[in-house]
Amino acid sequence: MRYEEAMKYITEVGNFGSNYGLERTHKLLEYLGNPEKDLKLIHIAGTNGKGSTTSMITEILMGAGYKVGMYTSPFIEEFEERIQINRRNIPKETLANLIDEVKVAVERVIEEGYNHPTEFEIITVLMLLYFKKEKIDFGVIEVGLGGRLDSTNVIIPILQVITSISFDHTNLLGNTLEEIAGEKAGIIKKNIPTVIYPQEEEALKVIKNKCAAMESDLYTADKDNMKFVKVVNEDKPYQLLKYKEEFNIFLPLLGEHQILNLSVAMKVIEVLNNRKIFNITTESIIKSIKNVTWKGRLEVLSNNPYVVIDGAHNIQGIKTLSRNIKKYFKYENLHLILGILADKDVEEMIKIITPIAKQVYAVTPNSIRAELADDLKNEIVKYNANCRAFDEYEEAYLEALKNAKENDIILASGSLYMIGDMRKIINKLLIK
């Protein structure tokens, strides 16, 4: 199968919608020889911080000389970003060839009377097959949605991680923090250690109970071990941190939450060191962290004015973003390009982020779930009268660029579906 045909197949599978459960994924893997059973995997769930934590752990393992697979979603610019080995996207030709194998398994599953596997199920089994064929040393696997019924939850990892838990996807995961935590804690396996981000008490109680039931040793990231020192502004800003009052760490990812995410990643390494899975030194970790990247998370694309993109797409993410923009950047006025999906808590997100902007540029994210730019503008003007709606991302960005002074900041946020395209547009214009 050619790459174009493979992508058409994957896209068309999406027409079958979502149908949560693990049975079809187990069946697919069975017909593919259960590649997941031969892999050493770290499984990561949570509301916010999954991707950044995945990236940090991957970078640390790579820095220690290991061949590391990484599975994340959604993609920012290219579909193949979702499946990487040593931070290189799966080659298009390889993806197409693997789809041939997976398609045979899909047809057998349908013949047995199951519903058609979903797009995410197909990509998940393809990823596991790819990692097996490439003989990776370790894989770091990010949950797609929730945990308990997510198709990644067919794996038996060497360790599971739960990052920050807050309200998101409440229509699927529950309306209380306890319910959401229950879905995330669904990844906890019997006798497998669990590392967590410092959680709200309601979520922590649920996780503790689940760990006790599954006889899983529970470890919480040491938030007091990592101290923020200052922001260093060179070509692009980074955080200078002090670890255990002894080591300097240079963290390219900005934001207070990234300090805690790094603490989670380091706790993961500590636990696996203690279990003799490997022996990675603090010095090796520090060297590796200098190289960590994660597209679209408080990412600085340009200076004078600052051009920053951030994928914050729920209330906690927007709150964190608002706080971090004030802490990590010195600027006079903020020009905000905002796009939000309609199934999010749109008004609450607007209420938090738009008052700090001098001007807001409303856009429509590239998703069938998008809040239309004109409708978004009608909500925004309740909290910031200086708002215009734009049909095109590029038009919105060029208008913001025209209005922004050298000491201002242009921020694009509100949806991961929007910032990927926005990133491409901004980088293209910067090259000109």
C-alpha positions in Angstrom: 0.0 0.0 0.0 1.2 3.5 -0.9 1.4 6.2 1.8 -1.5 8.1 0.3 -3.7 5.0 0.3 -2.7 4.2 3.9 -3.7 7.6 5.1 -6.9 7.4 3.2 -7.6 4.1 5.0 -6.8 5.6 8.4 -9.0 8.7 7.7 -11.9 6.6 6.5 -11.8 4.4 9.6 -12.5 7.6 11.5 -16.0 7.6 9.9 -16.9 4.6 12.1 -16.6 6.9 15.1 -15.5 6.1 18.7 -16.5 2.9 20.4 -14.6 2.6 23.6 -13.4 -0.7 25.0 -10.3 -3.0 24.9 -11.7 -6.2 23.4 -11.1 -5.3 19.7 -7.5 -4.1 20.4 -6.7 -7.3 22.2 -8.0 -9.3 19.2 -6.0 -7.2 16.7 -2.9 -7.7 18.7 -3.6 -11.4 19.0 -3.7 -11.7 15.2 -0.5 -9.6 14.9 1.4 -12.0 17.3 1.0 -9.9 20.5 4.0 -7.6 19.9 3.2 -5.7 23.1 4.3 -8.7 25.2 7.9 -8.3 24.1 8.2 -4.6 24.9 9.4 -2.7 28.0 6.8 0.1 28.2 6.1 3.1 30.5 2.4 4.1 30.4 1.4 7.7 31.0 -2.2 9.0 31.8 -3.4 12.3 33.1 -5.3 15.4 32.1 -2.4 17.8 31.6 1.3 17.3 31.2 1.2 13.8 29.6 3.0 14.9 26.5 5.7 17.0 28.2 6.4 14.2 30.7 6.5 11.6 27.9 9.0 13.8 26.1 11.2 14.3 29.2 11.4 10.6 30.0 12.1 9.8 26.4 15.0 12.3 26.3 16.5 10.9 29.5 16.4 7.3 28.3 17.9 8.4 24.9 20.6 10.3 26.7 21.6 7.1 28.5 22.1 5.4 25.2 18.8 3.5 24.8 16.7 3.1 21.7 13.3 4.6 22.7 9.9 4.5 21.1 7.4 7.3 21.9 3.7 7.4 21.3 1.7 10.6 21.7 -1.5 12.3 20.5 -2.7 14.4 18.9 0.0 15.4 16.4 0.9 19.1 15.9 2.1 19.3 12.3 2.5 15.8 10.9 0.6 12.6 11.5 3.8 10.6 11.8 4.8 12.7 14.9 2.5 10.4 16.9 4.9 7.4 16.5 8.6 8.1 17.0 11.8 6.2 17.7 14.7 8.3 19.1 12.6 11.4 18.3 12.4 10.5 14.6 8.9 10.2 13.1 7.9 6.8 11.7 8.9 6.9 8.0 5.9 7.3 5.7 6.8 4.1 3.7 7.1 2.1 6.9 3.7 3.3 8.1 2.1 2.3 4.8 3.7 -1.2 4.9 2.5 -1.7 8.4 -1.0 -0.7 7.5 -1.0 -3.6 5.1 -0.4 -6.0 8.0 -2.8 -4.3 10.3 -5.6 -4.2 7.7 -5.5 -8.0 7.4 -6.0 -8.2 11.2 -8.8 -5.7 11.0 -10.6 -7.8 8.4 -10.3 -10.9 10.6 -11.7 -9.0 13.6 -14.7 -7.8 11.6 -15.3 -11.4 10.2 -15.5 -12.5 13.9 -18.5 -10.2 14.3 -16.8 -7.3 16.2 -17.5 -3.6 15.3 -14.9 -2.0 13.0 -11.9 -1.0 15.0 -11.5 2.7 15.5 -8.7 4.9 14.1 -7.0 5.1 17.5 -7.1 1.3 17.9 -5.5 0.8 14.5 -2.8 3.3 15.1 -2.1 1.9 18.6 -1.6 -1.6 17.3 0.5 -0.3 14.4 2.7 1.5 16.9 3.2 -1.6 19.0 4.0 -3.7 15.9 6.5 -1.1 14.7 8.3 -0.9 18.1 8.5 -4.7 18.2 10.0 -4.9 14.6 12.5 -2.2 15.4 13.6 -3.8 18.7 13.4 -0.8 20.9 14.8 -0.9 24.4 12.0 1.1 26.0 8.7 2.7 24.9 7.0 5.6 26.5 3.3 5.4 25.7 0.8 8.3 26.2 -2.8 7.5 26.8 -5.2 8.9 24.1 -8.2 9.6 26.3 -9.0 8.7 29.9 -7.1 5.4 30.7 -9.4 2.6 31.8 -11.0 2.1 28.3 -8.2 3.7 26.2 -6.8 1.2 23.7 -3.3 1.7 25.0 -4.5 0.0 28.2 -3.9 -3.4 26.7 -0.2 -3.2 27.6 1.4 -4.5 30.8 4.0 -1.8 31.5 7.1 -1.8 33.7 5.7 1.4 35.3 2.7 3.6 35.0 2.5 7.4 35.5 -0.4 9.6 36.2 0.2 13.3 35.6 -2.0 16.2 36.7 -5.7 15.4 36.9 -8.3 18.1 36.4 -11.6 18.6 34.5 -11.6 17.7 30.8 -13.8 15.5 28.6 -16.4 15.4 31.4 -19.0 14.0 28.9 -16.9 10.8 28.7 -14.8 10.7 31.9 -17.2 12.0 34.6 -18.3 15.2 36.2 -16.3 15.0 39.4 -12.6 14.8 40.1 -13.1 11.4 41.7 -14.8 10.0 38.6 -12.1 11.4 36.3 -9.4 10.1 38.6 -11.0 6.7 38.5 -10.8 6.6 34.7 -7.1 7.7 34.8 -6.3 5.2 37.6 -7.7 2.5 35.3 -4.2 2.1 33.9 -2.8 0.8 37.2 -1.8 -2.9 36.9 -1.2 -5.5 39.5 2.2 -5.4 41.1 3.4 -2.6 38.7 4.8 0.6 40.4 2.9 3.8 39.9 4.4 7.4 39.9 2.1 10.4 40.2 2.1 14.1 40.0 1.2 15.8 43.3 -2.7 15.6 43.1 -5.7 17.2 44.6 -6.9 15.3 47.6 -10.0 14.0 45.9 -8.0 12.5 43.0 -5.2 11.3 45.3 -7.6 9.2 47.5 -8.9 7.4 44.4 -5.4 6.6 43.1 -4.3 5.4 46.6 -7.3 3.1 46.8 -6.6 1.7 43.3 -2.9 1.1 44.1 -3.8 -0.7 47.3 -6.3 -2.9 45.5 -3.7 -3.7 42.7 -0.8 -4.1 45.2 1.0 -1.3 43.2 3.7 0.6 45.0 2.8 4.3 44.9 5.4 7.1 44.5 4.7 10.8 44.4 7.0 13.3 42.7 9.2 15.2 45.1 8.1 18.8 44.4 10.4 20.2 47.0 13.5 18.8 45.4 13.3 21.2 42.4 13.6 25.0 42.9 13.1 27.6 40.3 16.0 30.0 40.1 15.4 32.3 37.2 14.4 32.7 33.6 17.5 32.9 31.3 16.8 34.8 28.1 19.3 33.9 25.4 18.2 33.0 21.9 15.1 31.6 23.5 14.2 31.7 27.2 14.7 28.6 29.4 14.4 27.9 33.1 17.4 27.6 35.4 16.5 25.2 38.2 18.3 23.9 41.3 17.9 20.2 42.0 18.4 19.0 45.6 20.2 22.2 46.4 23.2 20.9 44.5 22.7 20.5 40.7 21.8 23.2 38.1 19.3 22.0 35.6 18.6 23.9 32.3 15.0 23.2 31.3 14.0 24.5 27.8 10.3 23.9 28.6 8.8 27.0 30.2 6.1 27.1 32.9 5.7 26.2 36.6 3.9 23.0 35.7 7.0 21.9 33.7 9.1 21.9 36.9 6.6 19.5 38.4 6.5 17.4 35.2 10.3 17.2 35.4 10.0 16.0 39.0 7.6 13.3 37.8 10.0 12.2 35.1 13.0 12.1 37.5 10.9 10.1 40.0 10.2 7.6 37.2 13.9 7.2 36.6 14.7 6.9 40.3 12.1 4.1 40.8 13.4 2.2 37.8 17.0 2.7 38.9 16.1 1.3 42.3 14.5 -1.7 40.6 17.7 -2.4 38.7 15.9 -1.8 35.3 18.9 0.4 34.4 21.3 2.8 36.2 21.0 6.3 34.9 23.0 8.9 36.8 21.9 12.4 37.8 24.6 13.8 35.6 23.2 12.0 32.6 19.7 13.2 33.4 20.8 16.8 33.6 22.7 16.6 30.3 19.7 15.1 28.6 17.1 17.6 29.9 19.0 20.4 28.1 17.8 18.8 24.8 14.1 18.3 25.7 11.6 19.8 23.3 7.8 19.7 23.0 6.0 21.5 20.2 3.2 23.8 21.1 3.7 24.1 24.8 4.6 27.6 25.7 6.8 27.4 22.7 8.7 30.6 21.6 8.9 30.9 17.9 10.3 34.4 17.6 11.5 37.4 19.6 10.8 41.2 19.3 7.9 40.8 19.5 7.7 37.5 21.3 5.6 35.0 19.3 4.4 32.1 21.5 2.1 29.2 20.9 0.5 27.0 23.6 -1.9 24.1 23.3 -3.8 24.9 26.6 -7.3 23.6 25.8 -9.1 23.2 29.2 -9.7 25.3 32.3 -6.6 24.2 34.2 -4.4 24.6 31.1 -5.7 28.1 30.5 -5.2 29.1 34.2 -1.7 27.8 34.1 -1.0 29.6 30.8 -2.2 32.9 32.1 0.0 32.6 35.2 3.0 31.5 33.2 2.8 34.2 30.6 3.0 36.8 33.3 5.9 35.0 35.1 8.1 34.1 32.2 7.8 37.0 29.8 8.4 40.7 30.1 6.1 42.5 27.8 3.9 45.6 27.5 0.8 44.3 25.7 -0.6 40.9 24.9 -2.1 40.1 21.5 -4.2 36.9 21.8 -5.1 34.6 18.9 -7.8 32.3 20.4 -9.5 29.3 19.0 -11.6 26.8 21.2 -13.5 23.6 20.6 -17.2 24.0 21.3 -17.3 21.0 23.6 -15.0 22.7 26.1 -16.0 25.1 28.9 -15.7 28.0 26.4 -17.0 30.8 28.6 -14.9 29.9 31.6 -11.8 29.7 29.4 -12.6 33.1 27.9 -13.2 34.6 31.3 -9.7 33.5 32.4 -7.5 34.4 29.5 -9.1 37.3 27.5 -9.0 40.0 30.2 -5.2 40.0 30.1 -5.0 40.8 26.4 -5.0 44.2 24.8 -6.5 42.7 21.6 -8.1 39.3 20.9 -8.3 37.7 17.5 -10.9 34.9 17.4 -10.4 32.1 14.9 -12.1 28.8 14.1 -10.0 25.7 15.0 -9.7 23.1 12.2 -12.0 20.6 13.7 -15.7 19.6 13.3 -16.0 20.3 17.0 -14.8 23.9 16.7 -16.5 26.9 18.1 -17.0 29.2 15.1 -14.9 32.4 15.1 -18.0 34.7 15.0 -19.7 32.8 17.9 -16.4 32.9 19.9 -16.2 36.6 19.3 -19.7 37.1 20.7 -18.6 35.4 23.9 -15.3 37.2 24.1 -16.7 40.7 23.9 -18.4 40.1 27.3 -14.9 40.1 28.8 -12.8 42.0 26.3 -14.4 44.5 23.9 -11.3 44.6 21.7 -12.0 41.5 19.7 -12.3 40.7 16.0 -13.2 37.4 14.2 -11.0 36.0 11.4 -11.8 33.3 8.8 -8.1 32.5 8.2 -5.3 31.8 10.7 -2.8 33.6 8.6 -5.0 36.7 8.4 -5.3 36.8 12.2 -1.6 36.4 12.7 -0.7 39.1 10.2 -3.1 41.5 11.9 -1.7 40.7 15.3 1.9 41.2 13.9 0.9 44.5 12.4 -0.6 45.8 15.7 2.2 44.4 18.0 5.1 46.6 19.1 8.6 45.3 19.7 8.0 44.9 23.4 4.7 43.1 23.0 3.8 39.4 22.9 1.6 37.5 20.4 0.1 34.4 21.9 -1.8 31.7 20.0 -3.8 29.3 22.2 -7.0 27.5 23.1 -6.8 24.3 21.0 -4.2 21.8 20.0 -6.1 21.5 16.7 -5.4 25.2 16.0 -1.8 25.6 17.1 -0.3 23.0 14.8 -1.5 24.8 11.7 -0.7 28.2 13.3 2.9 26.9 14.0 3.3 26.0 10.3 2.0 29.4 9.2 4.2 31.4 11.6 7.4 29.5 10.8 6.7 29.8 7.1 6.3 33.6 7.4 9.4 33.9 9.6 11.5 32.3 6.9 10.4 34.8 4.3 
